[in-house]
Amino acid sequence: MESKTLRYLDDGSIELFVEKIGDPGEGEIQLTGGACGICSWDIVTAKMGSAMIPMAPPGHEGVGYVSKIGSGVTGFREGDRVAGGGFATVRNLSSERVYPVPDSDLADEHWIVEPVACAVTGLDHTNLNAGETVALVGAGFMGQLLLQGLLHMPVGELIVLDVVEARLELARRQGAPETVDISRHDTDDLAADLKARGIDVVIDASGSQGGLDLSANVVKNGGRINLFGWIKGQKAYFDPSHWHLGGFTIVNSSPSSKIRNTFPPAIKLIDAGVFDLRPLVTHTVPLGGYPSLMEEILAGDGSYLKGVISLG
């Protein structure tokens, strides 16, 4: 069977091609169609090419439909919608990497489970005590998912910070009780004001050096910084004396730090409406339109928050 897919070249360009896919092997499931989300890792790879180490794989936020079942696999039926896979119209996956999605009226682009699973890992590492004050730095797509989760937790005060007003407006529409546009404040004055509020936990979803610096400057002495965002590249910086004297704890809540398999709870929470991708997915195009969409993203399309590729 032919599968349309893609790869990233060393210069960051996206090459579409067709490959032959055989029947699923033992323990495998073949998926057809569905959709796959565009990760920030994809965007940085398209921007930097092979200078991004490691380069993004060809998609990892997929959802599709079971079309064939290999020997030894139980618990799945042809036609089931499941989470798994990447940017390929047909793909064979280990059944251990495929997760059933419940019957739902949500479109495929709103069942992009993998980033929600990452958000669950981030929330797991927050170690929130009831009534604590939380600052969320960064209101991009992942920040918005974290916000959705935090709004269902016993937070005392919740402050969302970003440099893009449109993202803060979306956060307010989602229920954020307090937002701060960092770009409208003197950074030192803002940090001092927030520091005085006794912020117990800062979740840094910015993926930027500036976001990490701000997080360290606003968390209370002895507080916690949850480093969720990925500062992509090979170097980031911190002031060791400031960190030592501040006495705060840093936790890395990347997907590799997960303390449990977060796909099943992510699926349950999407189904329950705790996580809702409908207001967050801003761009959906077929696979053939991905290179053009990426050009728009890299050019700074101000309306972009999250893109999903339809796999037909």
N, C-alpha and C positions, 0 to 999 in steps of 0.2 A: 504494500500500500504506500502511496506517496504522502509525504508530510511536508507542508510548507513551514519553514522555520527561519532562523536568522543567526548571525554571529556578529560580534564586534571585532573590527579590524584594528590593527595597531594604531592607526590614526584616529580611532574613535568612530569612524563611519560604520553604518549598519548595513550589512550585506544580507539580502534575502536570498534564500536558495531552497531547493527541493531535495529531499532525501528519501530513500526507501526505508520503510519500517516493516519488519517482519511480524509474525504473530508473537504474542507475549509468551515468555518462557515460564518455567516453573516458578510459582510464587509471584508472578507478575500480573498486572492489569493493564489493558490498553485503554487509553482515554482518547476521546475525539471531541473536537470543538471546545466550546466554553469561552474562557477569557483568561487574561493574565495581567496583573497590575505592573505598572512601571515604578521601580524602586528608585530612591535617590542614588543608590549604587549604580544603577543603569545610567542615570543622568551624568554622574561624574565620570563614568567610563566613556560615555559618548563625548564628553568634553576633553578628557585628558588622554584617552587611548591607553596605550601600554604603560604610560607614566602612572596610571592608577594601579597600584599593587595591593591586592590582586584585582584584576579586571573582573567585572560582573559576569556571572554565567548568563546564558541566554534565557533569562526569566526564571523566577522562583516563587511567584505569587499566583499560581494558576488554580483554575477550577475547570472541570470538564465532565464528560459523560462516559460511563463505562461502555465500551463497544465490544471488547473481547476479554475473556477471563482465562488466565493460564491455569495449568494443572496445579492442584494442591491449594487453591485459593477458595476460601469459603466466606460467607457473609456479604457478598456483593452480587448484584444482578445486572445484566445488561440494561442500560438506560438510566442507571443510578447517577445522580449528580454527586460529584465528590470534589474535595479540595486536593490539589496536587499538580505538579508539573510546571512548565514554563511556556515560552513563546514557540509552541509547535502545535500544528493543527491535529497531529496524531503523535502520541508518545506512549511508550511502555515504561511502567514504573513498578517498583517493588510494592506489593500490597501493603507492606508495613509503612510506606510513605504516603498512603492514600487514606483520606478521612471522609466518611459519608456525610453528606449535607442533608438535613431533614427536608421534607416537602415544604416548599415555601414559594410565595408569590414574588419574592425578590428576584430581580434580574441577575444574570451571572456577574455583571460588573459590581454588584453590591454583595457578592459572596466571596470577595477576595480575602481569604482567611489568614494567610501568612502574616501580614502586617498586624492584624488584630492579635494573633498569637504573640507577636513581639511586644505589643502593648501590654498584654497580660503578664508577660515576664517582667516588664518594667514596673508594673503595679505590685507584683509579688515582692520585688526587692525594695519597695518603698517602706515596708515595715511600719505602716502608719498606726499611730495610737489615736484613739478617738479624741476629737477636739483639737488636734494639732493644726498649726498654721502651715500651709503649703504654698510655695511659689512654683509655677510652671513657666520655665523660660523656653520660649519657642512655641508658636501656634501654627506651624505648618501641618501637613497631613498627619504625621505621627503625633504631634502635640495635640491636635484635635481629638484623636482617638484616646490619648491619655486623659484628656479633659472629660470625655464621655464617661470613662471609667471612674475618675475621681468624683464626678457628680453623683455617683452611687455609693460613695464611701463616706464614713463619718468625719469629714473634714471640718475643722472649726472655722478657719478662714481660708479662702482660695484666691490667689492672685495670679493672673495670666499676663505674661509680658512678651512683647514682640516688637519688631521694628516696622511692621507692615500693618497699617490701620485696617485694611480689608480683612486680614486674618483675625484681628481682634474683634471686628464687627461680627464675623462668623462665630467666634467664641462666645460673644454675648448672646447671639441668637440661639446657641446651644445651651445657654444657661449659666455661663460664667458670671459670677457675682461681681467681680472686679477685674478690670483690665488696665494695663499701662502700656502706652506707646513709648518705648524707650527712646525713639528718635526725637521726641519732643522735650526731653529732659537733659540737663547736664548729668552725665553718667555718675560723677562722684556724689553730687547732691542726691540723686535718686538712690544710689547704693546706701548712703547714710540714712536716708529716711526709711528705707526698707529694713535695714539692719536694726533700727530702733524698734521695729515691730516684733522682734523675737520670732523670726521664721524658723520653724523646726526642721522642715524638709524642703529642699529645692530639687526639683526634677529638671535637669538640663536636657531638653529635647532639641536644642538649637543646632547641634552638630557644628559649632563654630568656636573659635578661640575666644571671641568676645563674649559668647554665652557662658563659656566655662569661667572666664574671669568674673563676670557679673555674679554668677552663682556663688563663687567663693567670697565675694564681697558682701552679699546680702544675707547669707545663712548665719544664724546665731552661733556664738561660740559653743562648741559641743554638739551642734546640729548635724544634719545628714545631707549630703549631696548625692543624688542618684544620677549618675552619668549615663543617660540613655542615648543621646545623640552621638553619632559617629563623626568625629573630626577627621575627615578622609584625607589621607596623606601619611607621611612617615614620621612627622614630628608635631608635637604640641608642647605648650610651655606652662609652667606653674611656678609660683613663688613659694619655695619650700619653707621659708620662715613664716610667711603668712599662714600657710596651711598648718604648720606645726603649732604656732601660737593660737590659731583659731580652734584647734582641737576638734575639728569636725571630721566626720567619717565619710569616706568616699566609697561608693559601691558602683561597680560596672554592671549595668543591667542589659548588656547586649544579648542577642539570642543565644550565644554560646554559654551564657551564665545561667541559663534556665535551671530551676530546681525541680521542675516537673515537665511533662509533655503538655504544652499549653495549647495545642490544637483543639483537643476536645472541649476544654472550657471556653475557648474562643468561639467555637461553633455554637455552643449552648447560649452564649451571651449575645451573639448576633441574632440568633433565633428569638431570644427573649426581648430584643430591642434595646439592650443596654448599649451595644455598639451598633451604630447606624451609618453605613457608608453613603447613603443617598444624598445627604447635603455636602459630602466631601469629594465625590468623584466629579470632576469638572470637564474631563475630556475623554471621549471614547471613540476609537477609530479601528478599522479593520487592520489586519497584519500588514497589508501592503501600504497603509498610510503611516506606519510607524516612523520611517525615516523623516518624512515631512513634519510630523508632529514633534519629533525630537529637535528639529531645527527651530521650530517655534519656541519650544521650551528653553533651549540654549540662548535664543535671542532675547529672552526675558518677557515672555507672555505674562502680563500682569494678572490675567484671570486664572492662571494655572495653579491648581493645588494638587490634584491627583489624576493621572491618566491611566486608562485601562485599554488593553488591546483585545478586540474581539477576534476569536479564533474560528468563527463561522460554524 
